[in-house]
Amino acid sequence: MQDLLIAIARGLVEQPEEVTVTVEDGEEGMIVYHLHVAEQDMGRVIGKQGRIAKAIRVVMRAAATRNNQKVMVEID
C-alpha cells in the first residue's frame, strides 16, 4: 500500500526524490498514511479544489478494500 502511494505521488511531482510516506496506526484498526512532498509540488498533489487529492484517496481506499483494511491518506 505504501509503495502504491509513493508511485502515484512520484508520477505527479517535479521532485520525485522528495516524496516520503510515513505510516501510523489510527483508531479502530485504521492505517494512516502521511504523504510528504516538496513545498513547490504541494499544488500538484492537491489539484484544483482538491480533486487530485480526492482521487488519490479513492484509489488507496479501493486498494485497501481488496486487502480488508481501512486506510486514510493525509497530505502534509
C-alpha positions, 0 to 999 in steps of 0.5 A, spaced: 500 500 500 505 504 501 509 503 495 502 504 491 502 511 494 509 513 493 508 511 485 502 515 484 505 521 488 512 520 484 508 520 477 505 527 479 511 531 482 517 535 479 521 532 485 520 525 485 526 524 490 522 528 495 516 524 496 516 520 503 510 516 506 510 515 513 505 510 516 501 510 523 496 506 526 489 510 527 483 508 531 479 502 530 484 498 526 485 504 521 492 505 517 494 512 516 498 514 511 502 521 511 504 523 504 510 528 504 512 532 498 516 538 496 513 545 498 513 547 490 509 540 488 504 541 494 499 544 488 500 538 484 498 533 489 492 537 491 489 539 484 484 544 483 479 544 489 482 538 491 480 533 486 487 530 485 487 529 492 480 526 492 482 521 487 488 519 490 484 517 496 479 513 492 484 509 489 488 507 496 481 506 499 479 501 493 486 498 494 485 497 501 478 494 500 481 488 496 486 487 502 480 488 508 483 494 511 481 501 512 486 506 510 486 514 510 491 518 506 493 525 509 497 530 505 502 534 509 
